[in-house]
Amino acid sequence: MHAWPAWVALCWVMTVTRAAASKTKRRLNDFYLRSMAALQDADVPFLIGGAYVVEVYSGVSRRSKDFDLYVRPRHIHAAMDALARAGYKTEMTFPHWLAKAGLGRDYIDLIFRAGNGLCEVDDSWFERARDDELLGLHVKVSAPEEMIWMKAFIMERERFDGADIAHILVSCADKLDWPHLVRRFGPDWRVLLSHLVLFGYIYPGEQGRIPRSVIDGLIDRLRKESPGQEHVCRGTLLSRKQYLVDVRKWGFHDARLEKRVHMDSEDIAQWTRAIAKDEKEPTEAALKQ
């Protein structure tokens, strides 16, 4: 029995791989369509976010099975009920920001805040949303300003969304509502400034896309700001892992307990327990040494 030539075997493997990928894509598209239709039939307003919106605004496509739908906090239970009636298994994964709905091996994320308890999905998200068509359905996608705001705080060891922000800025900075974006960040304006400084480093020839008035205004705040007196660590608003030592061992106040943040001690504990299986995560005993 003769073995196939290497090129024939390679062609066969590539054909099978492409067929499997096509089948997976069709399955996921059917699932996403069914999910959105279930919410629309139940009159639950939602916005599309995540990787899909990054592609809409920047043209950068990321292969991702994640499908993020944003809803107002007051509509999260209605969304879960609608999907449960459609046969989905639903769970309030993290009560301060995220629910999930799954059917078989596929699932969607129902997001109503950021994982740090900020960036709540409010009426303004829907007022500023953009019309789009996805899989034959008329839908609304999150505005680029809200996407920048939500992604700006994601600075984990294993995930940093700064590239998404840079790509959105280089693609449509001239179309952004900059006063609205600055207002969105509020007391966290330093986070916005940090991304704008990085943008100038990443794209030195594109710095002019950022309005000079925005940069000057933020830098003026930086110059005038007096040193803070609070023994607080706001790093926990950027990474749920990397600043545990600050609040557990070094005595810094956890900024997630500030009134403006939609988290309490139990939310923080649950959010931290979810990463306990990470081998690189310091144990409680290690942090107290």
Backbone torsions as a table, in degrees:
resi	resn	phi	psi	omega
1	MET	NA	124.6	-176.7
2	HIS	-87.9	137.7	175.5
3	ALA	-73.9	149.2	176.5
4	TRP	-65.2	146.1	171.5
5	PRO	-59.4	151.6	-176.3
6	ALA	-57.3	-39.2	-176.9
7	TRP	-68.7	-32.1	177.5
8	VAL	-68.2	-43.4	178.7
9	ALA	-62.1	-41.1	179.9
10	LEU	-64.3	-43.0	178.7
11	CYS	-61.8	-40.1	179.7
12	TRP	-64.0	-45.0	179.8
13	VAL	-62.1	-42.9	-179.2
14	MET	-65.2	-38.3	179.0
15	THR	-64.8	-45.6	179.0
16	VAL	-62.9	-41.7	-179.6
17	THR	-63.0	-44.7	179.3
18	ARG	-64.4	-39.5	179.5
19	ALA	-64.2	-41.8	179.3
20	ALA	-65.4	-41.1	179.3
21	ALA	-64.5	-40.6	178.8
22	SER	-64.4	-40.8	179.1
23	LYS	-64.5	-41.6	178.4
24	THR	-63.5	-42.8	179.7
25	LYS	-62.1	-42.6	178.8
26	ARG	-63.7	-41.2	179.2
27	ARG	-62.6	-45.1	-179.0
28	LEU	-66.3	-41.3	179.0
29	ASN	-61.7	-41.7	177.1
30	ASP	-62.1	-40.4	179.8
31	PHE	-66.3	-46.1	179.4
32	TYR	-62.9	-41.8	178.9
33	LEU	-61.9	-44.7	179.3
34	ARG	-62.4	-39.4	-178.8
35	SER	-65.0	-48.1	-179.2
36	MET	-66.1	-39.6	179.9
37	ALA	-63.7	-37.9	179.5
38	ALA	-63.0	-40.3	178.7
39	LEU	-70.4	-41.8	179.0
40	GLN	-64.5	-41.0	179.4
41	ASP	-63.5	-28.3	179.9
42	ALA	-92.7	5.4	-179.4
43	ASP	57.9	37.7	175.6
44	VAL	-98.2	111.9	-178.9
45	PRO	-69.5	137.6	179.2
46	PHE	-147.4	160.7	175.1
47	LEU	-124.1	150.5	174.6
48	ILE	-92.9	137.9	179.4
49	GLY	-135.4	-153.0	174.0
50	GLY	68.6	-149.8	-174.3
51	ALA	-61.0	-33.3	-179.5
52	TYR	-62.2	-42.8	-177.9
53	VAL	-71.1	-35.1	175.2
54	VAL	-59.5	-40.8	178.2
55	GLU	-67.1	-39.3	179.3
56	VAL	-59.1	-44.6	-173.9
57	TYR	-89.0	-27.4	-175.1
58	SER	-114.8	-17.3	-176.7
59	GLY	81.3	-0.5	179.8
60	VAL	-86.5	117.0	-178.5
61	SER	-97.0	130.4	178.6
62	ARG	-121.0	124.6	177.8
63	ARG	-69.3	112.2	-176.9
64	SER	-149.1	137.3	176.1
65	LYS	-86.2	-7.7	179.5
66	ASP	-68.3	137.5	176.0
67	PHE	-134.4	108.2	-173.2
68	ASP	-100.4	124.2	173.3
69	LEU	-116.2	129.7	-178.4
70	TYR	-101.9	133.3	177.4
71	VAL	-133.6	158.2	174.4
72	ARG	-68.0	149.8	178.1
73	PRO	-53.9	-36.7	-177.0
74	ARG	-73.1	-9.7	-179.1
75	HIS	-107.8	0.8	-174.1
76	ILE	-63.6	-40.3	-179.0
77	HIS	-71.4	-35.0	176.2
78	ALA	-64.5	-38.7	178.1
79	ALA	-64.9	-43.8	179.7
80	MET	-65.1	-39.8	179.0
81	ASP	-64.3	-42.3	-179.6
82	ALA	-62.1	-42.0	-179.4
83	LEU	-73.4	-34.3	176.3
84	ALA	-62.6	-40.7	177.8
85	ARG	-64.3	-26.4	179.1
86	ALA	-85.5	5.3	176.2
87	GLY	98.7	6.6	-179.4
88	TYR	-82.3	152.8	168.7
89	LYS	-93.4	125.3	-176.0
90	THR	-120.3	153.0	175.5
91	GLU	-151.8	143.9	172.5
92	MET	-85.9	89.2	-171.2
93	THR	-62.6	-49.1	176.4
94	PHE	-135.4	109.7	-172.3
95	PRO	-59.2	-17.7	-177.9
96	HIS	-89.7	-8.9	-177.6
97	TRP	-159.6	-20.2	-166.7
98	LEU	-146.1	135.6	167.9
99	ALA	-123.1	159.4	178.1
100	LYS	-128.1	150.0	176.4
101	ALA	-136.4	126.8	-175.2
102	GLY	-130.0	154.4	176.9
103	LEU	-139.4	109.7	-173.5
104	GLY	65.9	-127.1	-178.9
105	ARG	-94.6	1.8	-178.1
106	ASP	-105.2	150.4	-179.8
107	TYR	-151.7	161.5	172.6
108	ILE	-124.2	155.8	174.7
109	ASP	-100.4	132.0	174.1
110	LEU	-107.2	106.6	-171.1
111	ILE	-108.6	131.9	177.2
112	PHE	-124.7	-6.3	170.8
113	ARG	-154.1	178.4	170.2
114	ALA	-82.6	161.4	-179.1
115	GLY	-63.1	-18.5	178.4
116	ASN	-89.1	4.7	178.5
117	GLY	86.9	1.7	177.6
118	LEU	-104.6	-173.1	173.4
119	CYS	56.9	46.8	-179.9
120	GLU	-64.0	138.8	177.0
121	VAL	-75.5	107.4	-177.7
122	ASP	-114.9	-173.2	-176.9
123	ASP	-59.7	-33.8	-178.3
124	SER	-60.8	-33.3	177.5
125	TRP	-56.4	-42.5	-176.5
126	PHE	-78.7	-34.5	178.4
127	GLU	-65.1	-31.4	-175.9
128	ARG	-99.6	-0.6	-176.8
129	ALA	-64.1	155.5	179.9
130	ARG	-104.4	142.5	177.1
131	ASP	-76.6	144.3	-180.0
132	ASP	-154.7	170.2	173.8
133	GLU	-127.4	127.1	-178.3
134	LEU	-133.4	122.4	178.8
135	LEU	54.9	35.1	177.1
136	GLY	86.0	-1.7	179.3
137	LEU	-103.6	142.1	171.2
138	HIS	-78.8	122.0	-177.6
139	VAL	-134.2	173.7	174.8
140	LYS	-120.5	138.7	178.9
141	VAL	-112.9	149.9	-178.9
142	SER	-61.2	143.5	178.0
143	ALA	-67.3	152.3	-177.8
144	PRO	-61.9	-32.7	179.8
145	GLU	-62.4	-41.6	179.8
146	GLU	-69.4	-34.7	177.5
147	MET	-65.3	-41.7	177.6
148	ILE	-62.0	-45.3	-179.5
149	TRP	-59.9	-47.7	-178.1
150	MET	-64.9	-43.7	-174.8
151	LYS	-77.8	-20.5	-173.7
152	ALA	-63.2	-24.8	-176.0
153	PHE	-91.9	-1.5	-176.1
154	ILE	-89.4	98.4	-177.6
155	MET	-135.3	53.0	178.5
156	GLU	-78.2	165.6	177.6
157	ARG	-60.2	-39.4	-176.0
158	GLU	-98.7	-2.5	-179.5
159	ARG	-151.5	128.3	177.0
160	PHE	-137.1	119.4	-174.4
161	ASP	-92.3	15.7	179.9
162	GLY	-61.4	-32.6	-179.9
163	ALA	-66.0	-38.0	176.1
164	ASP	-59.5	-44.2	179.9
165	ILE	-63.6	-45.0	179.3
166	ALA	-60.8	-40.2	-179.3
167	HIS	-68.7	-37.9	176.3
168	ILE	-65.2	-43.2	-178.6
169	LEU	-64.4	-44.3	-177.0
170	VAL	-69.4	-21.4	-178.6
171	SER	-90.6	-34.7	-174.1
172	CYS	-145.9	31.0	178.9
173	ALA	-59.1	-34.2	-177.1
174	ASP	-72.6	-10.5	-179.4
175	LYS	-105.1	-2.2	-176.1
176	LEU	-76.2	152.0	171.4
177	ASP	-89.0	87.9	-173.4
178	TRP	-64.0	-41.9	176.7
179	PRO	-58.3	-39.7	178.1
180	HIS	-64.4	-43.2	-179.0
181	LEU	-62.4	-44.1	178.9
182	VAL	-62.8	-41.0	178.0
183	ARG	-63.5	-37.6	179.8
184	ARG	-57.0	-41.5	-177.5
185	PHE	-73.9	-28.1	175.9
186	GLY	50.4	-124.9	-178.1
187	PRO	-68.3	-8.7	179.3
188	ASP	-97.4	26.8	-175.3
189	TRP	-59.2	-27.2	178.0
190	ARG	-61.4	-32.4	178.5
191	VAL	-64.4	-44.3	176.6
192	LEU	-62.0	-46.0	-179.6
193	LEU	-59.1	-39.7	-178.9
194	SER	-61.7	-39.3	178.9
195	HIS	-70.8	-34.2	179.0
196	LEU	-70.8	-36.1	175.9
197	VAL	-64.7	-43.3	178.6
198	LEU	-63.8	-35.2	178.7
199	PHE	-59.1	-43.1	178.6
200	GLY	-65.2	-29.2	176.4
201	TYR	-75.3	-42.0	-178.3
202	ILE	-68.0	-42.9	-177.4
203	TYR	-124.1	75.4	-176.5
204	PRO	-58.1	-28.1	-179.9
205	GLY	-86.5	-1.6	-177.3
206	GLU	-115.0	11.3	-175.8
207	GLN	-59.5	-27.5	-179.0
208	GLY	-66.9	-12.5	178.0
209	ARG	-69.4	-23.9	177.9
210	ILE	-89.3	122.0	-178.5
211	PRO	-54.6	132.0	-180.0
212	ARG	-58.6	-34.0	-178.6
213	SER	-64.3	-33.3	179.0
214	VAL	-69.1	-49.4	179.5
215	ILE	-60.9	-47.5	-178.5
216	ASP	-61.4	-40.5	-179.2
217	GLY	-64.3	-41.5	179.9
218	LEU	-71.4	-39.5	178.8
219	ILE	-67.7	-34.7	176.4
220	ASP	-62.7	-40.1	175.5
221	ARG	-61.3	-41.2	-178.7
222	LEU	-61.9	-41.7	-179.2
223	ARG	-66.9	-37.6	-173.1
224	LYS	-86.5	-16.2	-174.7
225	GLU	-69.7	132.9	176.9
226	SER	-84.9	152.3	177.8
227	PRO	-57.7	136.0	179.9
228	GLY	-72.6	153.6	-179.5
229	GLN	-101.8	-14.0	-176.8
230	GLU	-76.3	139.7	175.2
231	HIS	-90.0	71.9	-172.3
232	VAL	-122.6	148.4	174.4
233	CYS	-116.5	114.8	176.9
234	ARG	-92.5	2.7	176.6
235	GLY	-60.1	-27.7	179.8
236	THR	-67.2	-15.5	174.5
237	LEU	-82.3	-11.5	-179.9
238	LEU	-105.4	-31.0	-179.3
239	SER	-149.6	126.8	179.8
240	ARG	-77.7	-12.7	-177.5
241	LYS	-99.4	-49.3	-158.9
242	GLN	-78.7	-7.9	-179.0
243	TYR	-118.5	18.3	177.3
244	LEU	-64.3	-36.0	179.0
245	VAL	-61.6	-33.4	-178.6
246	ASP	-64.4	-41.6	-175.7
247	VAL	-91.8	-20.6	-178.9
248	ARG	-95.5	-34.3	-174.5
249	LYS	-111.9	-39.5	-173.3
250	TRP	-92.3	-1.8	172.4
251	GLY	82.1	12.5	176.7
252	PHE	-74.7	144.4	175.0
253	HIS	-73.0	135.5	-179.7
254	ASP	-78.4	117.1	-177.5
255	ALA	-61.8	-19.6	179.3
256	ARG	-68.4	-10.8	177.9
257	LEU	-94.0	1.8	175.7
258	GLU	-67.3	152.7	-174.3
259	LYS	-60.5	-32.1	-176.5
260	ARG	-73.9	-13.1	-178.4
261	VAL	-96.4	131.6	-176.3
262	HIS	-86.2	61.2	176.6
263	MET	-143.2	149.5	171.5
264	ASP	-124.3	-175.1	-175.1
265	SER	-60.2	-39.2	-179.8
266	GLU	-69.2	-39.2	176.2
267	ASP	-59.5	-44.7	179.9
268	ILE	-63.2	-42.8	-180.0
269	ALA	-63.6	-43.3	179.4
270	GLN	-66.2	-41.7	179.7
271	TRP	-63.4	-33.9	179.5
272	THR	-78.7	-38.1	178.8
273	ARG	-60.3	-29.5	-177.5
274	ALA	-66.3	-17.3	179.3
275	ILE	-108.4	9.6	-176.0
276	ALA	-63.4	-25.5	-178.2
277	LYS	-80.9	-7.0	178.2
278	ASP	-71.0	119.2	-175.9
279	GLU	-61.9	-24.7	-178.7
280	LYS	-86.5	-8.1	-178.5
281	GLU	-75.1	127.0	178.7
282	PRO	-63.4	137.6	178.2
283	THR	-76.7	165.3	177.9
284	GLU	-59.2	-41.4	-178.2
285	ALA	-64.6	-40.9	-179.2
286	ALA	-64.3	-37.5	-177.8
287	LEU	-70.4	-23.8	-177.2
288	LYS	-93.3	-4.6	-179.8
289	GLN	-68.2	NA	NA
